[in-house]
Amino acid sequence: MRRAIFTALCAALLCAAPLSAQNTRKDGKVMGYQIVKGDTVFVDELPPAVIHPRQGMTRKQWEEYYRRVHNFSKAYPYALMISRIIKQTDSLFAADHYSRRQQNRYLNKMRDDLLKSFEPIFRKLTLKQGLMMIRLIDRECGQTPYYILKRYLGGAAATFWQGVAKMFKGNLKQPYDRFGEDKDLEELVGIWQRGEFDDLYWMIFGKPRPETPIPEKYR
């Protein structure tokens, strides 16, 4: 590891009269249109306006919030991916009754594949993005990263990476606290789950949220 808040899209139809035909947008969604006095008027529906009030914040606090939104956009997709991989692996072990030896063989291969696929990607994450990803992995898995490492790679590996995390002011053993230390992250998770995060990102940065580079086999 190296190195918001006005989602204001108005809900409205551009025209209230019945649709007479349809057109397909670039994103694949169907958009209607009408013929008005010989002119074609396209009709689309925008998402409801969603306001996240944060009155009384200083400029510095706003800047910190903007950075947090940006870092979250980088970290959370990977936390979701890792959670999905862990759940799929646990289901596989349970369904096929893997022995401990079979589990170790499978995990060693998966670790090599993950390192090959993601090491170049994760090196581009900043320290704050990496630490945020650790917190979000805990949230999604219901297990601290230390426990995950110990369970899948053994106590020595978990202890080693805990030491590395400590050097960068992280703690793999600390549980995610949605009502305390991590409440700001939990707010962003809620925005993401309601499908509002991309709108929030656009309103802050004036551009779409960058696509997360995840290889096809892990999507």
Secondary structure, 3 states (H helix, E strand, C coil): CCCCCEECCCCCECCCCCCCEEEECCCCCEEEEEEECCEEEEECECCCCEECCCCCCCHHHHHHHHHHHHHHHHHHHHHHHHHHHHHHHHHHHHHHCCCHHHHHHHHHHHHHHHHHHHHHHHCCCCHHHHHHHHHHHHHHHCCCHHHHHHHHHCHHHHHHHHHHHHHCCCCCCCCCCCCCCCHHHHHHHHHHHCCCHHHHHHHHHCCCCCCCCCCHHHC
